[in-house]
Amino acid sequence: MMLPEHKEAWLQMQKDEDKVELHGELDEDQWHAIGEVVMDALNHTLVVRLTYWHDGYYIDRDCYIYKVDDLNKRVRIEYGPADDSIREWIDMRVIYNVQRV
């Protein structure tokens, strides 16, 4: 028999085992390729697949690039249904890949 607290701790431990560490620094060629796709998507309102790290997991999100903040090194993305879209900032250091969809 397990106490609820023990069960919760055990489930959290199982979940934490699946987490991955943030990738290392991307090289200049990778940043150039990412920058090309991001700016193209920003200028032409194209959908991209953004792969980024968040809380131990890599997330693939089909989204629009809404804004690029060079000063704070982040990208604002927009996703979801057109009548109720969601916008959020993604730090550039957690971005792993950006592809045209």
N, CA, C and O atoms as CSV, one atom per row, in Angstrom:
chain,resi,resn,atom,element,x,y,z
A,1,MET,N,N,0.841,-1.182,0.000
A,1,MET,CA,C,0.000,0.000,0.000
A,1,MET,C,C,0.889,1.250,0.000
A,1,MET,O,O,1.898,1.313,0.702
A,2,MET,N,N,0.491,2.233,-0.799
A,2,MET,CA,C,1.244,3.484,-0.912
A,2,MET,C,C,0.397,4.655,-0.422
A,2,MET,O,O,-0.801,4.731,-0.696
A,3,LEU,N,N,1.024,5.540,0.285
A,3,LEU,CA,C,0.354,6.771,0.674
A,3,LEU,C,C,0.250,7.684,-0.548
A,3,LEU,O,O,1.093,7.609,-1.442
A,4,PRO,N,N,-0.758,8.534,-0.600
A,4,PRO,CA,C,-0.892,9.438,-1.752
A,4,PRO,C,C,0.350,10.300,-1.986
A,4,PRO,O,O,0.705,10.578,-3.132
A,5,GLU,N,N,1.013,10.723,-0.905
A,5,GLU,CA,C,2.215,11.554,-1.047
A,5,GLU,C,C,3.333,10.759,-1.716
A,5,GLU,O,O,4.071,11.282,-2.551
A,6,HIS,N,N,3.446,9.473,-1.333
A,6,HIS,CA,C,4.476,8.628,-1.933
A,6,HIS,C,C,4.189,8.374,-3.402
A,6,HIS,O,O,5.096,8.369,-4.234
A,7,LYS,N,N,2.914,8.163,-3.710
A,7,LYS,CA,C,2.531,7.929,-5.104
A,7,LYS,C,C,2.839,9.155,-5.956
A,7,LYS,O,O,3.390,9.028,-7.050
A,8,GLU,N,N,2.487,10.341,-5.460
A,8,GLU,CA,C,2.777,11.580,-6.191
A,8,GLU,C,C,4.272,11.752,-6.401
A,8,GLU,O,O,4.704,12.110,-7.497
A,9,ALA,N,N,5.061,11.504,-5.377
A,9,ALA,CA,C,6.517,11.635,-5.491
A,9,ALA,C,C,7.072,10.622,-6.485
A,9,ALA,O,O,7.969,10.946,-7.263
A,10,TRP,N,N,6.559,9.421,-6.465
A,10,TRP,CA,C,7.014,8.383,-7.384
A,10,TRP,C,C,6.659,8.747,-8.826
A,10,TRP,O,O,7.483,8.585,-9.726
A,11,LEU,N,N,5.425,9.243,-9.051
A,11,LEU,CA,C,5.013,9.660,-10.397
A,11,LEU,C,C,5.860,10.830,-10.900
A,11,LEU,O,O,6.236,10.869,-12.071
A,12,GLN,N,N,6.158,11.778,-10.015
A,12,GLN,CA,C,6.998,12.914,-10.395
A,12,GLN,C,C,8.409,12.449,-10.741
A,12,GLN,O,O,9.024,12.964,-11.676
A,13,MET,N,N,8.915,11.488,-9.997
A,13,MET,CA,C,10.250,10.952,-10.272
A,13,MET,C,C,10.269,10.258,-11.641
A,13,MET,O,O,11.228,10.401,-12.399
A,14,GLN,N,N,9.215,9.515,-11.949
A,14,GLN,CA,C,9.117,8.860,-13.259
A,14,GLN,C,C,9.076,9.899,-14.380
A,14,GLN,O,O,9.713,9.728,-15.419
A,15,LYS,N,N,8.338,10.951,-14.163
A,15,LYS,CA,C,8.233,12.019,-15.165
A,15,LYS,C,C,9.570,12.727,-15.341
A,15,LYS,O,O,9.958,13.042,-16.466
A,16,ASP,N,N,10.273,12.980,-14.252
A,16,ASP,CA,C,11.561,13.669,-14.305
A,16,ASP,C,C,12.628,12.860,-15.030
A,16,ASP,O,O,13.567,13.434,-15.582
A,17,GLU,N,N,12.500,11.537,-15.037
A,17,GLU,CA,C,13.474,10.700,-15.732
A,17,GLU,C,C,13.437,10.911,-17.249
A,17,GLU,O,O,14.437,10.678,-17.929
A,18,ASP,N,N,12.301,11.349,-17.778
A,18,ASP,CA,C,12.156,11.581,-19.222
A,18,ASP,C,C,12.714,12.932,-19.656
A,18,ASP,O,O,12.866,13.182,-20.852
A,19,LYS,N,N,13.014,13.792,-18.713
A,19,LYS,CA,C,13.492,15.129,-19.059
A,19,LYS,C,C,14.885,15.069,-19.677
A,19,LYS,O,O,15.688,14.191,-19.361
A,20,VAL,N,N,15.153,16.036,-20.574
A,20,VAL,CA,C,16.462,16.146,-21.212
A,20,VAL,C,C,17.058,17.506,-20.887
A,20,VAL,O,O,16.342,18.455,-20.568
A,21,GLU,N,N,18.355,17.582,-20.971
A,21,GLU,CA,C,19.043,18.848,-20.710
A,21,GLU,C,C,18.965,19.760,-21.924
A,21,GLU,O,O,18.785,19.301,-23.052
A,22,LEU,N,N,19.101,21.041,-21.682
A,22,LEU,CA,C,19.138,22.025,-22.761
A,22,LEU,C,C,20.343,21.755,-23.646
A,22,LEU,O,O,21.438,21.477,-23.157
A,23,HIS,N,N,20.132,21.841,-24.957
A,23,HIS,CA,C,21.204,21.597,-25.907
A,23,HIS,C,C,22.343,22.603,-25.721
A,23,HIS,O,O,22.156,23.660,-25.119
A,24,GLY,N,N,23.500,22.271,-26.232
A,24,GLY,CA,C,24.637,23.182,-26.170
A,24,GLY,C,C,24.454,24.338,-27.137
A,24,GLY,O,O,23.450,24.426,-27.844
A,25,GLU,N,N,25.424,25.208,-27.155
A,25,GLU,CA,C,25.380,26.377,-28.037
A,25,GLU,C,C,25.374,25.929,-29.492
A,25,GLU,O,O,26.176,25.084,-29.888
A,26,LEU,N,N,24.469,26.495,-30.288
A,26,LEU,CA,C,24.416,26.180,-31.708
A,26,LEU,C,C,25.572,26.886,-32.424
A,26,LEU,O,O,26.018,27.953,-32.002
A,27,ASP,N,N,26.043,26.281,-33.502
A,27,ASP,CA,C,27.147,26.918,-34.229
A,27,ASP,C,C,26.622,28.000,-35.174
A,27,ASP,O,O,25.412,28.144,-35.352
A,28,GLU,N,N,27.524,28.742,-35.766
A,28,GLU,CA,C,27.171,29.900,-36.588
A,28,GLU,C,C,26.322,29.514,-37.799
A,28,GLU,O,O,25.408,30.251,-38.168
A,29,ASP,N,N,26.610,28.379,-38.416
A,29,ASP,CA,C,25.837,27.939,-39.580
A,29,ASP,C,C,24.397,27.609,-39.194
A,29,ASP,O,O,23.464,27.917,-39.937
A,30,GLN,N,N,24.222,26.989,-38.041
A,30,GLN,CA,C,22.868,26.666,-37.581
A,30,GLN,C,C,22.080,27.950,-37.299
A,30,GLN,O,O,20.910,28.055,-37.666
A,31,TRP,N,N,22.723,28.925,-36.646
A,31,TRP,CA,C,22.045,30.199,-36.367
A,31,TRP,C,C,21.713,30.930,-37.654
A,31,TRP,O,O,20.657,31.555,-37.757
A,32,HIS,N,N,22.592,30.862,-38.627
A,32,HIS,CA,C,22.338,31.517,-39.914
A,32,HIS,C,C,21.106,30.902,-40.581
A,32,HIS,O,O,20.243,31.624,-41.079
A,33,ALA,N,N,21.025,29.566,-40.590
A,33,ALA,CA,C,19.883,28.882,-41.204
A,33,ALA,C,C,18.583,29.210,-40.458
A,33,ALA,O,O,17.551,29.447,-41.085
A,34,ILE,N,N,18.633,29.223,-39.128
A,34,ILE,CA,C,17.464,29.566,-38.328
A,34,ILE,C,C,17.039,31.005,-38.591
A,34,ILE,O,O,15.855,31.283,-38.776
A,35,GLY,N,N,18.003,31.915,-38.608
A,35,GLY,CA,C,17.712,33.329,-38.848
A,35,GLY,C,C,17.082,33.559,-40.211
A,35,GLY,O,O,16.186,34.393,-40.349
A,36,GLU,N,N,17.537,32.837,-41.207
A,36,GLU,CA,C,16.989,32.965,-42.557
A,36,GLU,C,C,15.509,32.575,-42.576
A,36,GLU,O,O,14.679,33.291,-43.137
A,37,VAL,N,N,15.188,31.437,-41.963
A,37,VAL,CA,C,13.801,30.968,-41.940
A,37,VAL,C,C,12.926,31.902,-41.105
A,37,VAL,O,O,11.804,32.215,-41.503
A,38,VAL,N,N,13.426,32.347,-39.959
A,38,VAL,CA,C,12.659,33.238,-39.086
A,38,VAL,C,C,12.343,34.553,-39.787
A,38,VAL,O,O,11.198,35.003,-39.757
A,39,MET,N,N,13.323,35.170,-40.410
A,39,MET,CA,C,13.088,36.457,-41.069
A,39,MET,C,C,12.176,36.303,-42.283
A,39,MET,O,O,11.348,37.174,-42.551
A,40,ASP,N,N,12.321,35.201,-43.018
A,40,ASP,CA,C,11.444,34.934,-44.145
A,40,ASP,C,C,10.000,34.768,-43.666
A,40,ASP,O,O,9.072,35.309,-44.269
A,41,ALA,N,N,9.821,34.016,-42.578
A,41,ALA,CA,C,8.478,33.810,-42.015
A,41,ALA,C,C,7.894,35.111,-41.481
A,41,ALA,O,O,6.695,35.356,-41.619
A,42,LEU,N,N,8.720,35.937,-40.879
A,42,LEU,CA,C,8.266,37.211,-40.338
A,42,LEU,C,C,7.823,38.149,-41.460
A,42,LEU,O,O,6.773,38.784,-41.362
A,43,ASN,N,N,8.617,38.235,-42.519
A,43,ASN,CA,C,8.330,39.156,-43.614
A,43,ASN,C,C,7.192,38.708,-44.519
A,43,ASN,O,O,6.539,39.539,-45.150
A,44,HIS,N,N,6.943,37.391,-44.591
A,44,HIS,CA,C,5.937,36.884,-45.526
A,44,HIS,C,C,4.789,36.163,-44.831
A,44,HIS,O,O,3.985,35.513,-45.499
A,45,THR,N,N,4.691,36.262,-43.511
A,45,THR,CA,C,3.628,35.644,-42.722
A,45,THR,C,C,3.470,34.160,-43.068
A,45,THR,O,O,2.394,33.717,-43.470
A,46,LEU,N,N,4.544,33.412,-42.906
A,46,LEU,CA,C,4.549,31.983,-43.192
A,46,LEU,C,C,4.491,31.175,-41.894
A,46,LEU,O,O,4.974,31.618,-40.851
A,47,VAL,N,N,3.902,30.003,-41.974
A,47,VAL,CA,C,3.871,29.094,-40.826
A,47,VAL,C,C,5.199,28.350,-40.771
A,47,VAL,O,O,5.696,27.875,-41.793
A,48,VAL,N,N,5.768,28.251,-39.578
A,48,VAL,CA,C,7.011,27.509,-39.371
A,48,VAL,C,C,6.802,26.503,-38.241
A,48,VAL,O,O,5.885,26.638,-37.430
A,49,ARG,N,N,7.664,25.501,-38.204
A,49,ARG,CA,C,7.681,24.563,-37.081
A,49,ARG,C,C,8.888,24.929,-36.224
A,49,ARG,O,O,10.035,24.761,-36.638
A,50,LEU,N,N,8.614,25.425,-35.043
A,50,LEU,CA,C,9.646,25.864,-34.109
A,50,LEU,C,C,9.876,24.755,-33.086
A,50,LEU,O,O,8.940,24.315,-32.419
A,51,THR,N,N,11.118,24.309,-32.964
A,51,THR,CA,C,11.476,23.312,-31.957
A,51,THR,C,C,12.274,24.032,-30.879
A,51,THR,O,O,13.316,24.626,-31.153
A,52,TYR,N,N,11.773,23.973,-29.653
A,52,TYR,CA,C,12.453,24.656,-28.551
A,52,TYR,C,C,12.350,23.831,-27.280
A,52,TYR,O,O,11.482,22.969,-27.140
A,53,TRP,N,N,13.264,24.121,-26.355
A,53,TRP,CA,C,13.341,23.415,-25.082
A,53,TRP,C,C,12.532,24.177,-24.038
A,53,TRP,O,O,12.636,25.398,-23.925
A,54,HIS,N,N,11.724,23.437,-23.276
A,54,HIS,CA,C,10.963,24.061,-22.193
A,54,HIS,C,C,10.820,23.076,-21.042
A,54,HIS,O,O,10.197,22.025,-21.193
A,55,ASP,N,N,11.386,23.409,-19.915
A,55,ASP,CA,C,11.237,22.642,-18.679
A,55,ASP,C,C,11.593,21.161,-18.848
A,55,ASP,O,O,10.896,20.280,-18.345
A,56,GLY,N,N,12.681,20.912,-19.561
A,56,GLY,CA,C,13.160,19.536,-19.675
A,56,GLY,C,C,12.666,18.768,-20.880
A,56,GLY,O,O,13.006,17.596,-21.039
A,57,TYR,N,N,11.877,19.389,-21.729
A,57,TYR,CA,C,11.334,18.711,-22.903
A,57,TYR,C,C,11.485,19.594,-24.133
A,57,TYR,O,O,11.475,20.821,-24.038
A,58,TYR,N,N,11.624,18.951,-25.293
A,58,TYR,CA,C,11.623,19.690,-26.558
A,58,TYR,C,C,10.204,19.708,-27.097
A,58,TYR,O,O,9.528,18.681,-27.146
A,59,ILE,N,N,9.774,20.874,-27.496
A,59,ILE,CA,C,8.414,21.083,-27.983
A,59,ILE,C,C,8.484,21.500,-29.445
A,59,ILE,O,O,9.263,22.380,-29.808
A,60,ASP,N,N,7.666,20.865,-30.283
A,60,ASP,CA,C,7.504,21.275,-31.676
A,60,ASP,C,C,6.194,22.040,-31.763
A,60,ASP,O,O,5.143,21.527,-31.380
A,61,ARG,N,N,6.256,23.271,-32.268
A,61,ARG,CA,C,5.055,24.097,-32.350
A,61,ARG,C,C,4.955,24.703,-33.746
A,61,ARG,O,O,5.880,25.377,-34.200
A,62,ASP,N,N,3.842,24.466,-34.423
A,62,ASP,CA,C,3.573,25.132,-35.693
A,62,ASP,C,C,3.015,26.501,-35.362
A,62,ASP,O,O,2.010,26.617,-34.661
A,63,CYS,N,N,3.671,27.545,-35.870
A,63,CYS,CA,C,3.304,28.897,-35.448
A,63,CYS,C,C,3.714,29.919,-36.503
A,63,CYS,O,O,4.378,29.598,-37.489
A,64,TYR,N,N,3.302,31.142,-36.265
A,64,TYR,CA,C,3.757,32.299,-37.036
A,64,TYR,C,C,4.785,33.038,-36.194
A,64,TYR,O,O,4.690,33.065,-34.967
A,65,ILE,N,N,5.759,33.632,-36.850
A,65,ILE,CA,C,6.696,34.511,-36.161
A,65,ILE,C,C,6.057,35.889,-36.140
A,65,ILE,O,O,5.838,36.493,-37.190
A,66,TYR,N,N,5.761,36.382,-34.962
A,66,TYR,CA,C,5.052,37.649,-34.820
A,66,TYR,C,C,6.022,38.824,-34.692
A,66,TYR,O,O,5.769,39.906,-35.223
A,67,LYS,N,N,7.132,38.606,-33.987
A,67,LYS,CA,C,8.088,39.688,-33.756
A,67,LYS,C,C,9.427,39.095,-33.351
A,67,LYS,O,O,9.484,38.029,-32.738
A,68,VAL,N,N,10.510,39.794,-33.699
A,68,VAL,CA,C,11.854,39.397,-33.272
A,68,VAL,C,C,12.429,40.548,-32.458
A,68,VAL,O,O,12.490,41.683,-32.931
A,69,ASP,N,N,12.848,40.253,-31.234
A,69,ASP,CA,C,13.427,41.248,-30.330
A,69,ASP,C,C,14.932,40.965,-30.233
A,69,ASP,O,O,15.366,40.142,-29.427
A,70,ASP,N,N,15.717,41.656,-31.063
A,70,ASP,CA,C,17.170,41.439,-31.087
A,70,ASP,C,C,17.833,41.878,-29.787
A,70,ASP,O,O,18.801,41.258,-29.345
A,71,LEU,N,N,17.327,42.928,-29.180
A,71,LEU,CA,C,17.930,43.462,-27.967
A,71,LEU,C,C,17.882,42.443,-26.820
A,71,LEU,O,O,18.882,42.222,-26.137
A,72,ASN,N,N,16.725,41.833,-26.618
A,72,ASN,CA,C,16.555,40.859,-25.536
A,72,ASN,C,C,16.722,39.415,-25.997
A,72,ASN,O,O,16.541,38.483,-25.214
A,73,LYS,N,N,17.069,39.234,-27.269
A,73,LYS,CA,C,17.320,37.908,-27.849
A,73,LYS,C,C,16.160,36.954,-27.608
A,73,LYS,O,O,16.299,35.931,-26.937
A,74,ARG,N,N,15.009,37.317,-28.173
A,74,ARG,CA,C,13.832,36.481,-28.067
A,74,ARG,C,C,12.942,36.662,-29.294
A,74,ARG,O,O,13.071,37.633,-30.039
A,75,VAL,N,N,12.038,35.705,-29.484
A,75,VAL,CA,C,11.131,35.699,-30.622
A,75,VAL,C,C,9.714,35.574,-30.085
A,75,VAL,O,O,9.450,34.765,-29.196
A,76,ARG,N,N,8.817,36.366,-30.620
A,76,ARG,CA,C,7.406,36.267,-30.216
A,76,ARG,C,C,6.683,35.448,-31.277
A,76,ARG,O,O,6.715,35.777,-32.463
A,77,ILE,N,N,6.032,34.380,-30.833
A,77,ILE,CA,C,5.318,33.516,-31.763
A,77,ILE,C,C,3.821,33.629,-31.531
A,77,ILE,O,O,3.370,34.057,-30.468
A,78,GLU,N,N,3.064,33.238,-32.540
A,78,GLU,CA,C,1.604,33.243,-32.455
A,78,GLU,C,C,1.106,31.908,-32.984
A,78,GLU,O,O,1.526,31.466,-34.053
A,79,TYR,N,N,0.222,31.271,-32.251
A,79,TYR,CA,C,-0.322,29.980,-32.662
A,79,TYR,C,C,-1.735,29.822,-32.127
A,79,TYR,O,O,-2.186,30.600,-31.287
A,80,GLY,N,N,-2.419,28.818,-32.619
A,80,GLY,CA,C,-3.786,28.543,-32.183
A,80,GLY,C,C,-4.783,28.997,-33.222
A,80,GLY,O,O,-4.396,29.483,-34.285
A,81,PRO,N,N,-6.067,28.846,-32.931
A,81,PRO,CA,C,-7.105,29.246,-33.887
A,81,PRO,C,C,-7.046,30.747,-34.163
A,81,PRO,O,O,-6.695,31.539,-33.289
A,82,ALA,N,N,-7.390,31.114,-35.371
A,82,ALA,CA,C,-7.277,32.520,-35.791
A,82,ALA,C,C,-8.097,33.466,-34.918
A,82,ALA,O,O,-7.677,34.596,-34.668
A,83,ASP,N,N,-9.255,33.020,-34.456
A,83,ASP,CA,C,-10.103,33.903,-33.654
A,83,ASP,C,C,-9.708,33.937,-32.175
A,83,ASP,O,O,-10.235,34.746,-31.411
A,84,ASP,N,N,-8.787,33.065,-31.772
A,84,ASP,CA,C,-8.372,33.019,-30.365
A,84,ASP,C,C,-6.905,32.608,-30.268
A,84,ASP,O,O,-6.559,31.673,-29.545
A,85,SER,N,N,-6.054,33.308,-30.997
A,85,SER,CA,C,-4.646,32.910,-31.052
A,85,SER,C,C,-3.908,33.271,-29.764
A,85,SER,O,O,-4.327,34.148,-29.008
A,86,ILE,N,N,-2.800,32.569,-29.541
A,86,ILE,CA,C,-1.969,32.757,-28.354
A,86,ILE,C,C,-0.626,33.297,-28.805
A,86,ILE,O,O,-0.067,32.825,-29.795
A,87,ARG,N,N,-0.108,34.271,-28.095
A,87,ARG,CA,C,1.216,34.818,-28.383
A,87,ARG,C,C,2.095,34.614,-27.160
A,87,ARG,O,O,1.663,34.821,-26.026
A,88,GLU,N,N,3.334,34.205,-27.406
A,88,GLU,CA,C,4.274,34.053,-26.295
A,88,GLU,C,C,5.698,34.321,-26.784
A,88,GLU,O,O,6.015,34.160,-27.962
A,89,TRP,N,N,6.537,34.733,-25.842
A,89,TRP,CA,C,7.949,34.986,-26.123
A,89,TRP,C,C,8.740,33.708,-25.906
A,89,TRP,O,O,8.520,32.985,-24.935
A,90,ILE,N,N,9.673,33.436,-26.830
A,90,ILE,CA,C,10.580,32.297,-26.710
A,90,ILE,C,C,12.004,32.855,-26.745
A,90,ILE,O,O,12.374,33.544,-27.696
A,91,ASP,N,N,12.801,32.565,-25.722
A,91,ASP,CA,C,14.202,32.995,-25.708
A,91,ASP,C,C,14.967,32.290,-26.821
A,91,ASP,O,O,14.773,31.098,-27.058
A,92,MET,N,N,15.827,33.023,-27.496
A,92,MET,CA,C,16.574,32.432,-28.597
A,92,MET,C,C,17.509,31.318,-28.137
A,92,MET,O,O,17.800,30.407,-28.912
A,93,ARG,N,N,17.982,31.369,-26.906
A,93,ARG,CA,C,18.922,30.349,-26.431
A,93,ARG,C,C,18.282,28.975,-26.299
A,93,ARG,O,O,18.997,27.973,-26.283
A,94,VAL,N,N,16.934,28.892,-26.203
A,94,VAL,CA,C,16.268,27.598,-26.088
A,94,VAL,C,C,15.776,27.068,-27.437
A,94,VAL,O,O,15.303,25.934,-27.525
A,95,ILE,N,N,15.888,27.888,-28.484
A,95,ILE,CA,C,15.462,27.444,-29.825
A,95,ILE,C,C,16.476,26.446,-30.354
A,95,ILE,O,O,17.682,26.692,-30.330
A,96,TYR,N,N,15.973,25.320,-30.830
A,96,TYR,CA,C,16.836,24.281,-31.382
A,96,TYR,C,C,16.762,24.232,-32.899
A,96,TYR,O,O,17.770,23.980,-33.559
A,97,ASN,N,N,15.575,24.471,-33.462
A,97,ASN,CA,C,15.433,24.394,-34.907
A,97,ASN,C,C,14.171,25.144,-35.335
A,97,ASN,O,O,13.209,25.257,-34.575
A,98,VAL,N,N,14.198,25.654,-36.571
A,98,VAL,CA,C,13.024,26.283,-37.181
A,98,VAL,C,C,12.970,25.806,-38.618
A,98,VAL,O,O,13.950,25.914,-39.355
A,99,GLN,N,N,11.821,25.278,-39.013
A,99,GLN,CA,C,11.645,24.765,-40.367
A,99,GLN,C,C,10.392,25.363,-40.991
A,99,GLN,O,O,9.412,25.660,-40.308
A,100,ARG,N,N,10.451,25.531,-42.302
A,100,ARG,CA,C,9.249,25.943,-43.032
A,100,ARG,C,C,8.276,24.769,-43.063
A,100,ARG,O,O,8.684,23.616,-43.197
A,101,VAL,N,N,6.992,25.074,-42.939
A,101,VAL,CA,C,5.967,24.010,-42.985
A,101,VAL,C,C,5.319,24.017,-44.347
A,101,VAL,O,O,4.429,23.209,-44.612
